[in-house]
Amino acid sequence: IAPPLLARRAVGGDTAGAIEQALQHASASLLLHPLVSVRVAENNSRRIAVNGAVERPGVYSFSGGLSLMQALGLAGGVDPDKASANVMIFHAPPPPSRLAANGQMTYTVNEALRTVDIDQIAQNPALNLRLSPGDVIEVPEAREVYISGDVMHPGAERIRPGLTLAQLVSESGGMLPHA
């Protein structure tokens, strides 16, 4: 904020009461009995981003708690024809808790990146992770395999865990009589 006659102040994360007290203290050199009132007009700091193979990729504001599936719902859901079931969640690193030998803060990849198989959430609701402001969800496009030759419907098919060659041929309409 930039109050009149005072230096600019960073107030991110402070409560309205804490900001009032800080401004009263700063104004005491200019005024005899400063009375300061702070009102939060809008809170837009709780945002997440959803990118990739979803209906409406973008940045979404939220209030209260937000789960992975709710965030995907805000983005219109995953594209069933293009999306991979393995969704990546990039978290902002947590407050540093460990120091390396050189004095630098250290993190592990698991603290900043999490991969979730959204097809497994129905069986394991703990995978429907609670999101934090600043998280980024990436829904990659599924890899495809191409089948051609003497099958009814040659073309691309989405790779799924456990997909066998026999299933791929069957999903392509089966083999032609002369195959």
Backbone as a printed PyTorch tensor [residue, N CA C, xyz], in Angstrom:
tensor([[[  0.8530,  -1.1860,   0.0000],
         [  0.0000,   0.0000,   0.0000],
         [  0.8860,   1.2320,   0.0000]],

        [[  0.3140,   2.3760,  -0.4050],
         [  1.0390,   3.6420,  -0.4360],
         [  0.1830,   4.7100,   0.2440]],

        [[  0.2130,   4.7590,   1.5920],
         [ -0.6050,   5.7510,   2.2910],
         [ -0.0570,   7.1650,   2.0830]],

        [[ -0.9320,   8.1810,   2.0860],
         [ -0.4680,   9.5500,   1.9030],
         [  0.5150,   9.9580,   3.0100]],

        [[  1.5790,  10.6340,   2.6320],
         [  2.6080,  11.1800,   3.5170],
         [  3.4660,  10.1160,   4.2020]],

        [[  3.2580,   8.8750,   3.9050],
         [  4.0420,   7.7880,   4.5010],
         [  4.7250,   6.9810,   3.4000]],

        [[  5.7590,   6.2560,   3.7840],
         [  6.4710,   5.4060,   2.8290],
         [  5.5990,   4.2000,   2.4460]],

        [[  5.8340,   3.7030,   1.2500],
         [  5.1260,   2.4950,   0.7980],
         [  5.4160,   1.3570,   1.7580]],

        [[  4.4210,   0.4840,   1.9540],
         [  4.5680,  -0.6350,   2.8820],
         [  4.0700,  -1.9170,   2.2170]],

        [[  4.7880,  -3.0070,   2.4480],
         [  4.3160,  -4.3290,   2.0190],
         [  3.4410,  -4.8850,   3.1360]],

        [[  2.2080,  -5.2390,   2.8210],
         [  1.2820,  -5.7120,   3.8470],
         [  0.7320,  -7.1080,   3.5430]],

        [[  1.2780,  -7.7560,   2.5240],
         [  0.8030,  -9.0960,   2.1620],
         [  0.9080, -10.0490,   3.3340]],

        [[ -0.1780, -10.7450,   3.6410],
         [ -0.2040, -11.7150,   4.7220],
         [ -0.5710, -11.1320,   6.0770]],

        [[ -0.6060,  -9.8030,   6.2060],
         [ -0.9680,  -9.1700,   7.4780],
         [ -2.4830,  -9.0810,   7.6110]],

        [[ -2.9540,  -9.0710,   8.8400],
         [ -4.3880,  -8.8750,   9.0810],
         [ -4.6900,  -7.3820,   9.0110]],

        [[ -5.9680,  -7.0500,   8.8690],
         [ -6.3690,  -5.6410,   8.8340],
         [ -5.9670,  -4.9440,  10.1330]],

        [[ -6.1250,  -5.6200,  11.2860],
         [ -5.7560,  -5.0390,  12.5800],
         [ -4.2640,  -4.7520,  12.6770]],

        [[ -3.4370,  -5.6630,  12.1780],
         [ -1.9860,  -5.4560,  12.2120],
         [ -1.5840,  -4.2830,  11.3230]],

        [[ -2.2490,  -4.1360,  10.1980],
         [ -1.9530,  -3.0150,   9.2980],
         [ -2.3670,  -1.7050,   9.9640]],

        [[ -3.5340,  -1.6930,  10.6170],
         [ -3.9780,  -0.4840,  11.3310],
         [ -2.9460,  -0.0520,  12.3680]],

        [[ -2.4670,  -0.9960,  13.1770],
         [ -1.4870,  -0.6600,  14.2150],
         [ -0.1910,  -0.1340,  13.6070]],

        [[  0.2840,  -0.7680,  12.5270],
         [  1.5170,  -0.3200,  11.8860],
         [  1.3610,   1.1000,  11.3250]],

        [[  0.2020,   1.3880,  10.7350],
         [ -0.0260,   2.7230,  10.1790],
         [ -0.2070,   3.7660,  11.2860]],

        [[ -0.8400,   3.3970,  12.3810],
         [ -0.9610,   4.3340,  13.5090],
         [  0.4150,   4.6720,  14.0600]],

        [[  1.2520,   3.6730,  14.1980],
         [  2.6090,   3.8990,  14.7030],
         [  3.3930,   4.7910,  13.7390]],

        [[  3.3030,   4.5100,  12.4250],
         [  4.0270,   5.3050,  11.4360],
         [  3.4930,   6.7360,  11.3590]],

        [[  2.2040,   6.9240,  11.6160],
         [  1.5940,   8.2620,  11.5370],
         [  1.8100,   9.0890,  12.8020]],

        [[  2.2670,   8.4730,  13.8810],
         [  2.4240,   9.1720,  15.1720],
         [  3.3990,  10.3360,  15.0820]],

        [[  4.3530,  10.2800,  14.1720],
         [  5.2990,  11.3980,  14.0330],
         [  4.6670,  12.5760,  13.2930]],

        [[  3.5620,  12.3700,  12.5950],
         [  2.8990,  13.4280,  11.8350],
         [  1.6480,  13.9600,  12.5320]],

        [[  0.9750,  13.1050,  13.3050],
         [ -0.3020,  13.4610,  13.9160],
         [ -0.2540,  13.2000,  15.4220]],

        [[ -1.0610,  13.9650,  16.1780],
         [ -1.0660,  13.7850,  17.6240],
         [ -1.7370,  12.4860,  18.0380]],

        [[ -2.9180,  12.2550,  17.5990],
         [ -3.6480,  11.0300,  17.9380],
         [ -4.1870,  10.4130,  16.6490]],

        [[ -3.3250,   9.7180,  15.9140],
         [ -3.7900,   9.1750,  14.6300],
         [ -4.8330,   8.0770,  14.8390]],

        [[ -5.8520,   8.1400,  14.0360],
         [ -6.8900,   7.1070,  14.0380],
         [ -6.9030,   6.5050,  12.6410]],

        [[ -6.6050,   5.2350,  12.5660],
         [ -6.4870,   4.5580,  11.2690],
         [ -7.5070,   3.4350,  11.2140]],

        [[ -8.1800,   3.3230,  10.0880],
         [ -9.1240,   2.2490,   9.8620],
         [ -8.7610,   1.5720,   8.5380]],

        [[ -8.6550,   0.2630,   8.5530],
         [ -8.3030,  -0.5010,   7.3530],
         [ -9.4420,  -1.4550,   7.0400]],

        [[ -9.8460,  -1.4740,   5.7810],
         [-10.8950,  -2.3750,   5.3210],
         [-10.3700,  -3.1110,   4.0930]],

        [[-10.4720,  -4.4190,   4.0950],
         [-10.0420,  -5.2150,   2.9470],
         [-11.1450,  -5.1430,   1.8980]],

        [[-10.8350,  -4.5350,   0.7630],
         [-11.8270,  -4.3770,  -0.2960],
         [-12.0050,  -5.6700,  -1.0950]],

        [[-10.9170,  -6.3770,  -1.3370],
         [-10.9950,  -7.5930,  -2.1370],
         [ -9.7810,  -8.4540,  -1.8300]],

        [[ -9.9960,  -9.7510,  -1.7260],
         [ -8.9140, -10.6860,  -1.4720],
         [ -8.7740, -11.5800,  -2.6980]],

        [[ -7.7420, -11.3300,  -3.4970],
         [ -7.5360, -12.1060,  -4.7220],
         [ -6.2960, -12.9690,  -4.6740]],

        [[ -5.7680, -13.2130,  -3.5070],
         [ -4.5040, -13.9290,  -3.4410],
         [ -4.6650, -15.4480,  -3.5050]],

        [[ -5.8750, -15.9490,  -3.4430],
         [ -6.0760, -17.3910,  -3.4640],
         [ -6.4270, -17.8250,  -4.8860]],

        [[ -5.3750, -18.1290,  -5.6420],
         [ -5.5500, -18.5250,  -7.0350],
         [ -4.7650, -19.7950,  -7.3260]],

        [[ -5.2750, -20.5590,  -8.2550],
         [ -4.5730, -21.7290,  -8.7770],
         [ -4.6520, -21.6540, -10.2990]],

        [[ -3.7450, -22.3360, -10.9570],
         [ -3.7470, -22.3880, -12.4210],
         [ -3.9900, -23.8350, -12.8460]],

        [[ -4.8100, -23.9950, -13.8870],
         [ -5.0700, -25.3160, -14.4590],
         [ -4.7170, -25.2260, -15.9320]],

        [[ -3.7470, -26.0270, -16.3620],
         [ -3.2440, -25.9830, -17.7370],
         [ -3.3530, -27.3510, -18.3930]],

        [[ -3.2640, -27.3620, -19.7070],
         [ -3.1930, -28.6230, -20.4390],
         [ -4.5110, -29.0490, -21.0350]],

        [[ -4.7480, -30.3500, -21.0380],
         [ -5.8860, -30.9540, -21.7320],
         [ -7.1600, -30.8690, -20.8940]],

        [[ -7.6190, -29.6270, -20.6630],
         [ -8.8830, -29.3660, -19.9780],
         [ -9.7240, -28.4720, -20.8800]],

        [[-11.0030, -28.3850, -20.5780],
         [-11.9250, -27.5870, -21.4030],
         [-11.5590, -26.1020, -21.4140]],

        [[-11.2880, -25.5190, -20.2310],
         [-10.9900, -24.0820, -20.1270],
         [ -9.7380, -23.8620, -19.2820]],

        [[ -8.5420, -24.0050, -19.8700],
         [ -7.3330, -23.7470, -19.0820],
         [ -7.3100, -22.2930, -18.6240]],

        [[ -6.7440, -22.0590, -17.4500],
         [ -6.6480, -20.6770, -16.9770],
         [ -6.3350, -20.6030, -15.5000]],

        [[ -6.4210, -19.3770, -14.9800],
         [ -6.1740, -19.1040, -13.5720],
         [ -7.5310, -18.9020, -12.9040]],

        [[ -7.7290, -19.5590, -11.7670],
         [ -9.0140, -19.5210, -11.0750],
         [ -8.8350, -19.0750,  -9.6370]],

        [[ -9.6900, -18.1460,  -9.2040],
         [ -9.7070, -17.7030,  -7.8100],
         [-10.6290, -18.6200,  -7.0180]],

        [[-10.3110, -18.7890,  -5.7500],
         [-11.1700, -19.6100,  -4.8970],
         [-11.1250, -19.0830,  -3.4720]],

        [[-12.1300, -19.4550,  -2.7210],
         [-12.1520, -19.1300,  -1.2960],
         [-12.4150, -20.4210,  -0.5530]],

        [[-11.9980, -20.4700,   0.6830],
         [-12.1380, -21.7060,   1.4510],
         [-11.1870, -22.7560,   0.9330]],

        [[-11.5750, -24.0200,   1.0640],
         [-10.7410, -25.1180,   0.5990],
         [-11.0640, -25.4800,  -0.8370]],

        [[-10.0830, -26.0550,  -1.5190],
         [-10.2700, -26.4750,  -2.9020],
         [ -9.5120, -27.7730,  -3.1120]],

        [[-10.2020, -28.7830,  -3.6460],
         [ -9.5690, -30.0690,  -3.9160],
         [ -9.1680, -30.1440,  -5.3860]],

        [[ -8.3770, -31.1460,  -5.7170],
         [ -7.9320, -31.3480,  -7.0930],
         [ -9.1190, -31.5140,  -8.0350]],

        [[-10.0740, -32.3550,  -7.6770],
         [-11.2230, -32.5880,  -8.5540],
         [-12.0860, -31.3360,  -8.7000]],

        [[-12.2120, -30.5350,  -7.6440],
         [-12.9570, -29.2810,  -7.7440],
         [-12.2430, -28.3260,  -8.7050]],

        [[-10.9220, -28.2800,  -8.6270],
         [-10.1630, -27.4030,  -9.5210],
         [-10.3200, -27.8390, -10.9720]],

        [[-10.2730, -29.1400, -11.2120],
         [-10.4770, -29.6350, -12.5770],
         [-11.8890, -29.3240, -13.0470]],

        [[-12.8610, -29.3580, -12.1370],
         [-14.2320, -28.9870, -12.4700],
         [-14.3510, -27.5180, -12.8490]],

        [[-13.6230, -26.6410, -12.1410],
         [-13.6260, -25.2150, -12.4890],
         [-13.1470, -25.0030, -13.9250]],

        [[-12.2100, -25.8450, -14.3470],
         [-11.6450, -25.7250, -15.6900],
         [-12.4680, -26.4890, -16.7260]],

        [[-13.6420, -26.9530, -16.3560],
         [-14.5190, -27.6340, -17.2990],
         [-14.2650, -29.1270, -17.4180]],

        [[-13.3830, -29.6620, -16.6090],
         [-13.0810, -31.0950, -16.6370],
         [-11.9840, -31.4160, -17.6340]],

        [[-11.4630, -32.6330, -17.5060],
         [-10.4120, -33.0700, -18.4210],
         [-11.0380, -33.4970, -19.7370]],

        [[-10.2970, -33.3470, -20.8120],
         [-10.7510, -33.7540, -22.1310],
         [-10.6000, -35.2740, -22.2260]],

        [[-11.7100, -36.0250, -22.2900],
         [-11.6050, -37.4910, -22.2580],
         [-10.8750, -38.0850, -23.4560]],

        [[-10.8220, -37.3530, -24.5650],
         [-10.1620, -37.8810, -25.7560],
         [ -8.6670, -37.5750, -25.7880]],

        [[ -8.2230, -36.5630, -25.0140],
         [ -6.8240, -36.1450, -25.0900],
         [ -6.0480, -36.2940, -23.7870]],

        [[ -6.7250, -36.2150, -22.6520],
         [ -6.0310, -36.1020, -21.3740],
         [ -5.4360, -37.4140, -20.8930]],

        [[ -4.2660, -37.2870, -20.3040],
         [ -3.6510, -38.3970, -19.5850],
         [ -4.2990, -38.4690, -18.2110]],

        [[ -4.3540, -39.6540, -17.6340],
         [ -4.9160, -39.7910, -16.2900],
         [ -3.9340, -39.3030, -15.2290]],

        [[ -2.6560, -39.1940, -15.5810],
         [ -1.6370, -38.7560, -14.6250],
         [ -1.5150, -37.2390, -14.6590]],

        [[ -2.0380, -36.5970, -13.6260],
         [ -2.0650, -35.1430, -13.5090],
         [ -0.9310, -34.7080, -12.5900]],

        [[ -0.2350, -33.6380, -12.9730],
         [  0.8610, -33.1280, -12.1530],
         [  0.4040, -31.8910, -11.3830]],

        [[  0.7820, -31.8310, -10.1080],
         [  0.4880, -30.6700,  -9.2700],
         [  1.8080, -30.0830,  -8.8170]],

        [[  2.0270, -28.8270,  -9.1710],
         [  3.2390, -28.1220,  -8.7670],
         [  2.8790, -27.2320,  -7.5910]],

        [[  3.4480, -27.5180,  -6.4290],
         [  3.2170, -26.7240,  -5.2250],
         [  4.3400, -25.7080,  -5.0880]],

        [[  4.0090, -24.5520,  -4.5380],
         [  5.0690, -23.6390,  -4.1310],
         [  5.8210, -24.3430,  -3.0050]],

        [[  7.1460, -24.2590,  -2.9650],
         [  7.8680, -24.9470,  -1.8990],
         [  7.3950, -24.4780,  -0.5260]],

        [[  7.3700, -25.3780,   0.4470],
         [  6.9380, -25.0120,   1.7910],
         [  7.9710, -24.1010,   2.4510]],

        [[  7.6280, -23.4990,   3.5850],
         [  8.6330, -22.7040,   4.2810],
         [  9.8600, -23.5600,   4.5470]],

        [[ 11.0510, -23.0190,   4.3000],
         [ 12.2730, -23.8230,   4.4370],
         [ 12.4160, -24.3760,   5.8500]],

        [[ 12.7990, -25.6330,   5.9150],
         [ 12.9780, -26.2470,   7.2210],
         [ 14.3400, -26.9100,   7.3560]],

        [[ 15.0720, -27.0100,   6.2530],
         [ 16.3730, -27.6620,   6.3140],
         [ 17.4340, -26.7760,   5.6670]],

        [[ 18.6100, -26.8290,   6.2140],
         [ 19.7400, -26.1010,   5.6570],
         [ 20.7620, -27.0940,   5.1270]],

        [[ 21.3120, -26.8070,   3.9590],
         [ 22.3980, -27.6140,   3.4290],
         [ 23.6850, -27.2090,   4.1370]],

        [[ 24.7670, -27.9180,   3.8670],
         [ 26.0540, -27.6350,   4.5050],
         [ 26.5310, -26.2070,   4.2130]],

        [[ 26.1590, -25.6770,   3.0350],
         [ 26.5820, -24.3220,   2.6650],
         [ 25.6360, -23.2400,   3.2000]],

        [[ 24.6290, -23.6200,   3.9750],
         [ 23.7060, -22.6510,   4.5520],
         [ 22.4880, -22.3580,   3.6970]],

        [[ 22.3880, -22.9590,   2.5130],
         [ 21.2540, -22.7440,   1.6140],
         [ 20.0750, -23.6270,   2.0370]],

        [[ 18.8600, -23.1210,   1.8500],
         [ 17.6600, -23.8960,   2.1340],
         [ 17.5450, -25.0160,   1.1000]],

        [[ 17.0740, -26.1800,   1.5070],
         [ 16.9500, -27.3000,   0.5890],
         [ 15.5160, -27.8150,   0.5610]],

        [[ 15.1330, -28.3350,  -0.5940],
         [ 13.8220, -28.9390,  -0.8050],
         [ 14.0350, -30.2340,  -1.5740]],

        [[ 13.0650, -31.1230,  -1.5110],
         [ 13.1070, -32.3050,  -2.3540],
         [ 12.0560, -32.1310,  -3.4430]],

        [[ 12.2000, -32.8980,  -4.5110],
         [ 11.2390, -32.7980,  -5.6080],
         [  9.8370, -33.1150,  -5.1090]],

        [[  9.6940, -34.0690,  -4.1900],
         [  8.3740, -34.4550,  -3.7000],
         [  7.6700, -33.3270,  -2.9660]],

        [[  8.4000, -32.3230,  -2.5000],
         [  7.7640, -31.1990,  -1.8300],
         [  7.1570, -30.2210,  -2.8330]],

        [[  7.6630, -30.2090,  -4.0630],
         [  7.2040, -29.2450,  -5.0490],
         [  6.3840, -29.8630,  -6.1830]],

        [[  6.5150, -31.1640,  -6.4330],
         [  5.8200, -31.8080,  -7.5490],
         [  5.1530, -33.0810,  -7.0620]],

        [[  3.9090, -33.2370,  -7.4390],
         [  3.1630, -34.4410,  -7.0760],
         [  2.4120, -34.9030,  -8.3060]],

        [[  2.4490, -36.1870,  -8.5990],
         [  1.6940, -36.7570,  -9.7170],
         [  0.5640, -37.6090,  -9.1490]],

        [[ -0.6390, -37.3960,  -9.6730],
         [ -1.8260, -38.1060,  -9.1860],
         [ -2.5260, -38.7570, -10.3740]],

        [[ -2.8640, -40.0390, -10.2300],
         [ -3.6580, -40.7430, -11.2270],
         [ -5.1250, -40.4850, -10.8910]],

        [[ -5.7720, -39.5980, -11.6480],
         [ -7.1420, -39.2060, -11.3020],
         [ -8.1430, -40.3380, -11.5000]],

        [[ -7.7730, -41.3760, -12.2670],
         [ -8.6620, -42.5280, -12.4100],
         [ -8.7490, -43.3270, -11.1130]],

        [[ -7.8080, -43.1350, -10.2040],
         [ -7.7750, -43.8900,  -8.9490],
         [ -8.4490, -43.1550,  -7.7840]],

        [[ -8.9020, -41.9290,  -7.9960],
         [ -9.4620, -41.1300,  -6.8960],
         [-10.7350, -41.7590,  -6.3250]],

        [[-11.5530, -42.3750,  -7.1630],
         [-12.7800, -43.0090,  -6.6580],
         [-12.4590, -44.1340,  -5.6720]],

        [[-11.4010, -44.8970,  -5.9360],
         [-11.0110, -45.9820,  -5.0360],
         [-10.1950, -45.4760,  -3.8480]],

        [[ -9.4910, -44.3700,  -4.0210],
         [ -8.6300, -43.8370,  -2.9630],
         [ -8.8590, -42.3240,  -2.8360]],

        [[ -9.8730, -41.8940,  -2.0720],
         [-10.1910, -40.4680,  -1.9660],
         [ -9.0550, -39.6040,  -1.4260]],

        [[ -8.0640, -40.1950,  -0.7770],
         [ -6.9270, -39.4180,  -0.2870],
         [ -6.1240, -38.8170,  -1.4330]],

        [[ -6.2750, -39.3410,  -2.6480],
         [ -5.5810, -38.7860,  -3.8090],
         [ -6.1980, -37.4660,  -4.2800]],

        [[ -7.4200, -37.1740,  -3.8330],
         [ -8.0720, -35.9050,  -4.1800],
         [ -7.4990, -34.8220,  -3.2580]],

        [[ -6.2800, -34.4100,  -3.5760],
         [ -5.4880, -33.5490,  -2.6960],
         [ -6.1090, -32.1780,  -2.4920]],

        [[ -5.8830, -31.6220,  -1.3180],
         [ -6.2780, -30.2540,  -0.9930],
         [ -5.2200, -29.3380,  -1.6120]],

        [[ -5.6580, -28.3420,  -2.3620],
         [ -4.7410, -27.4240,  -3.0370],
         [ -4.4680, -26.1990,  -2.1820]],

        [[ -3.3580, -25.5480,  -2.4790],
         [ -2.9560, -24.3280,  -1.7930],
         [ -2.8750, -23.1970,  -2.8050]],

        [[ -3.0310, -21.9560,  -2.3610],
         [ -2.8770, -20.8350,  -3.2890],
         [ -1.5220, -20.8980,  -3.9880]],

        [[ -1.5360, -20.6380,  -5.2740],
         [ -0.3040, -20.6590,  -6.0560],
         [ -0.0100, -21.9850,  -6.7180]],

        [[ -0.7780, -23.0370,  -6.4010],
         [ -0.5410, -24.3340,  -7.0270],
         [ -0.8650, -24.2630,  -8.5190]],

        [[ -0.1570, -25.0810,  -9.2860],
         [ -0.3800, -25.1800, -10.7270],
         [ -0.6690, -26.6400, -11.0420]],

        [[ -1.7750, -26.8720, -11.7270],
         [ -2.1680, -28.2240, -12.1340],
         [ -1.9170, -28.3370, -13.6270]],

        [[ -1.1800, -29.3550, -14.0190],
         [ -0.8940, -29.5990, -15.4270],
         [ -1.5120, -30.9370, -15.8110]],

        [[ -2.4130, -30.9060, -16.8050],
         [ -3.0480, -32.1190, -17.3120],
         [ -2.4230, -32.4030, -18.6730]],

        [[ -1.4120, -33.2930, -18.7060],
         [ -0.7420, -33.5390, -19.9870],
         [ -1.6280, -34.3320, -20.9340]],

        [[ -1.3340, -34.1860, -22.2110],
         [ -2.0420, -34.9920, -23.1990],
         [ -1.4960, -36.4030, -23.1410]],

        [[ -2.3910, -37.3670, -23.2970],
         [ -1.9920, -38.7750, -23.2630],
         [ -1.1640, -39.0990, -24.5000]],

        [[ -0.2500, -40.0140, -24.3240],
         [  0.5250, -40.4990, -25.4720],
         [ -0.3720, -41.4190, -26.2860]],

        [[ -0.0800, -41.4720, -27.5640],
         [ -0.8870, -42.2970, -28.4510],
         [ -0.0240, -43.3250, -29.1520]],

        [[ -0.6590, -44.4150, -29.5300],
         [ -0.0230, -45.4270, -30.3590],
         [ -0.8660, -45.5090, -31.6360]],

        [[ -0.2130, -45.7680, -32.7480],
         [ -0.9210, -45.8290, -34.0220],
         [ -0.9620, -47.2690, -34.5050]],

        [[ -2.1440, -47.6580, -34.9680],
         [ -2.2990, -48.9870, -35.5430],
         [ -2.7150, -48.8040, -36.9970]],

        [[ -2.0320, -49.5480, -37.8580],
         [ -2.3460, -49.4490, -39.2870],
         [ -2.2970, -50.8520, -39.8780]],

        [[ -2.6290, -50.9560, -41.1150],
         [ -2.5980, -52.2570, -41.7800],
         [ -3.9900, -52.8330, -41.9080]],

        [[ -4.0830, -54.1480, -41.8150],
         [ -5.3260, -54.8500, -42.0860],
         [ -6.2370, -54.9180, -40.8590]],

        [[ -6.6610, -53.7310, -40.3920],
         [ -7.6630, -53.6420, -39.3310],
         [ -8.8070, -52.7910, -39.8500]],

        [[ -9.9740, -52.9160, -39.2370],
         [-11.1620, -52.1950, -39.7080],
         [-10.9890, -50.6730, -39.6390]],

        [[-10.4640, -50.1570, -38.5340],
         [-10.3540, -48.7120, -38.3320],
         [ -8.9360, -48.3470, -37.9010]],

        [[ -8.0100, -48.2460, -38.8550],
         [ -6.6570, -47.8610, -38.4680],
         [ -6.6510, -46.4220, -37.9320]],

        [[ -5.6920, -46.1360, -37.0820],
         [ -5.5840, -44.7770, -36.5550],
         [ -4.9210, -44.7480, -35.1970]],

        [[ -5.1030, -43.6340, -34.5020],
         [ -4.4620, -43.4290, -33.2080],
         [ -5.3530, -43.9140, -32.0790]],

        [[ -4.7290, -44.4340, -31.0500],
         [ -5.4400, -44.8880, -29.8520],
         [ -4.6540, -44.4100, -28.6380]],

        [[ -5.3550, -43.9220, -27.6520],
         [ -4.7190, -43.4350, -26.4290],
         [ -4.1120, -44.6000, -25.6490]],

        [[ -2.8700, -44.4470, -25.2030],
         [ -2.2270, -45.4800, -24.3960],
         [ -2.7740, -45.3970, -22.9800]],

        [[ -3.2050, -46.5530, -22.4780],
         [ -3.6940, -46.6610, -21.1070],
         [ -2.8750, -47.7220, -20.4000]],

        [[ -2.7640, -47.6280, -19.0990],
         [ -2.0400, -48.6820, -18.3860],
         [ -2.6830, -50.0400, -18.6420]],

        [[ -1.8770, -51.0220, -18.9670],
         [ -2.3660, -52.3750, -19.1770],
         [ -2.9140, -52.6520, -20.5630]],

        [[ -2.8730, -51.6800, -21.4770],
         [ -3.3890, -51.8840, -22.8310],
         [ -2.5350, -52.9360, -23.5420]],

        [[ -3.1840, -53.9870, -24.0580],
         [ -2.4630, -55.0420, -24.7610],
         [ -2.6520, -54.8790, -26.2650]],

        [[ -1.8250, -55.5770, -27.0260],
         [ -1.9360, -55.5360, -28.4780],
         [ -3.2850, -56.0960, -28.9180]],

        [[ -3.7350, -57.1630, -28.2800],
         [ -5.0330, -57.7620, -28.6350],
         [ -6.1690, -56.7620, -28.4040]],

        [[ -6.1020, -56.0050, -27.2880],
         [ -7.1310, -54.9930, -27.0230],
         [ -7.0730, -53.8890, -28.0690]],

        [[ -5.8750, -53.4870, -28.4550],
         [ -5.7100, -52.4330, -29.4490],
         [ -6.3140, -52.8530, -30.7840]],

        [[ -6.0500, -54.0760, -31.1950],
         [ -6.6170, -54.5880, -32.4510],
         [ -8.1370, -54.6500, -32.3420]],

        [[ -8.6340, -55.1110, -31.2130],
         [-10.0800, -55.2100, -31.0090],
         [-10.7320, -53.8290, -31.0400]],

        [[-10.1290, -52.8510, -30.3830],
         [-10.6890, -51.4970, -30.3690],
         [-10.6170, -50.8230, -31.7330]],

        [[ -9.7610, -51.3520, -32.6230],
         [ -9.6680, -50.8350, -33.9820],
         [-10.6250, -51.5610, -34.9080]],

        [[-11.5480, -52.3150, -34.3620],
         [-12.5660, -52.9940, -35.1640],
         [-12.1940, -54.4190, -35.5280]],

        [[-11.0640, -54.8830, -35.1030],
         [-10.6330, -56.2470, -35.4150],
         [ -9.9270, -56.3250, -36.7540]],

        [[ -9.4120, -57.5060, -37.0320],
         [ -8.6700, -57.7150, -38.2930],
         [ -9.6350, -57.9110, -39.4500]],

        [[ -9.1930, -57.4820, -40.6160],
         [ -9.9690, -57.6970, -41.8330],
         [ -9.9080, -59.1910, -42.1910]],

        [[-10.8730, -59.6900, -42.9730],
         [-10.9180, -61.1330, -43.3000],
         [ -9.6420, -61.6400, -43.9780]],

        [[ -8.9800, -60.8330, -44.7710],
         [ -7.8020, -61.2930, -45.4940],
         [ -6.4990, -61.0810, -44.6960]],

        [[ -6.5920, -60.6210, -43.4590],
         [ -5.3790, -60.3440, -42.6850],
         [ -4.7160, -61.6300, -42.2220]]])
